[in-house]
Amino acid sequence: MPRFLSKSVVLGFVVLAFTSSLCMAQPEERIVDFSRPGRPTMMIYLWGAVSSPGIWKVESDVDFLELLTAAQVPNIGQSNSQTKEKVFIHVYRGTVSRRNEIYSADVKKMLSEGTAYPALQAGDIVYLETESKQRFGLSTILSGIGAASALVLLIIRIGNV
């Protein structure tokens, strides 16, 4: 060590270098751990309409429904009179160079009909997508009539001025 550098300066440099190397390892910080200690685990990828998308560390025998519950899929179990929500789930499996969709279903149909869903494997990609459609009902008709009548009244008032 050169004479003009004190131990604290060198130590500070080592801590700085160590800290910067930790900052580069950010993907590990985004791993969601959904496992109990001592249980065999695997990594899966959870993307789309979930509260915490990213890499999930799950138990090897995790149930699909438990995973969806932990992932907090929005709009499941909630109804809105103005919109119709559908949540679709897709599972992809394969190698890095070639992945195939092995499962696809509407989540509500999957739950109501009791369709069999696949057991997850390490490296699977689970993708959830939501589809929103505006419902056409009485409230839509009444708001259209209200807007049209306001426009007619405006035209009548402008014509009388």
N, C-alpha and C positions, 0 to 999 in steps of 0.2 A: 504494500500500500504506500502511495507517495506520502511524503512528510506533510505536505500542505493540506491533506484531507484528514479530517478527524474521523473517529469511529462513528459518531452520530450522523455525519454527512453520508458516509458509506452505507450505514444501516438504513438511513432514510431513503437512499437510492434503491436499495434492495427491496424495501417495503413498497416503494412506488412501482418498481418493476413487477413485483408479485401482485399488487393491486391491479395494475393494467392487464396482466394476464388473466385475472379473474373476470375483468370486465368483458373480455373477449368471449367468455364461456356463457353468454346470455341464454342460448337455447335451453340449457339445463335448468335455468330458473323458471321457465314457463311450463315445466312438467307438472301436471296435476296428478297427485298421488291419491288414488282411490283403491288402497289396499291396506290390509292389516299386517302388522309386523310378523315376520316368520312364515308368511305364506308365499308360495311361488308366484312370481309376477311376470308380466309381459308388457310390452309397449304397443299401444295402438294409437292411431291418429283420429281425432274427432274434429270434424270441420263443419262449417255451415251455421245453421240457426241454433246455436247453443250458447249458454252464458260464458263458458270458458273453452273456446276452441284451442286446439293445439295437441301436444303429445300427452297422452294419459298413461300412467303406470297403473295397471289394473291386475287383479288376481287372475291366475290362469283359468279358473273356472267361473269367471264373472258371468252373471246372468244379464242378458241383453236389456231386460226391463229395468234392472237395478242401475245399469249404466245410463240409460236414458233419463231415469229419475235424478240421478246425481248430476247429469249434464244440464239439467234445468232447461228443457226444451220449451221455448215460449209458445203461448197460445194453445197449449194442450189443456183441456178441461175448462177453458174460458170461452164463453160465447159472447158474441157481439151482434146486435140486431142489424147493424149497418154493413158488416162485412162477413164473408164466409172464408174461413181459414182452413187450409189443408196443409198437413206436414207430411212430407215424404222422406223415407229413409232409404239410403243406398249403402251397400257394403261392397267394397272392392278388395280383391285379394290377388296376390301374385308376386312376381319378382319386380325389381326396380325397372327393368326394361319392358315388362308387359304385365299390366294389371287388368283383370276382368271383373265385371260387376257380377257378384254371386248372389245378391239379394236386393230386391227393390219392393217397397210396399208403402201404402198409405198407412200412417201410424194408427189412425182411428180404426181402419179396417183390420189391421193386424191385431189390435186389442179386442175388438168386438167379435171377430170371426175365429180368433184363436189360431191363426196361421202359424205354422212352425217357422221359427227364425233360426239363423245359423249360430253355432257356437263360435265365438270369436277366437281368432288365432293371432299370434304375434305378428305385427306389421300390417294388420288390417286397417283399411281406411273406412271410417264410418262418416257419411256425409248426410246431413239433414238439411232439407230445403223447405221453405214455406211458400205457399201460393195463396195470395189474397185476392178475392173477387168481391167487387161491390155488389151488394144485394139490391135488386130492383123490387121495391115494395111500395106500400101505401105511403110511407114517409117520403120516398123519392118523388112520387107523383104529387103529393101535397106541396113539397118545397118547390117543384117546377111550376105548379099552378100559382103559388104565392109570388114567385119571381115574375111570371108573366103578367099577373094582375098589377103588380107594382109598376111594371114597364108601361102598361096601358094607361094607368092613372097619371104617370109622368108625361106621357104624350098628350093626354087630354089637358093637363094643366098648362103645358107649354103652348098648346093651340089656343087657349083662352087668354093668353097674355098679350 
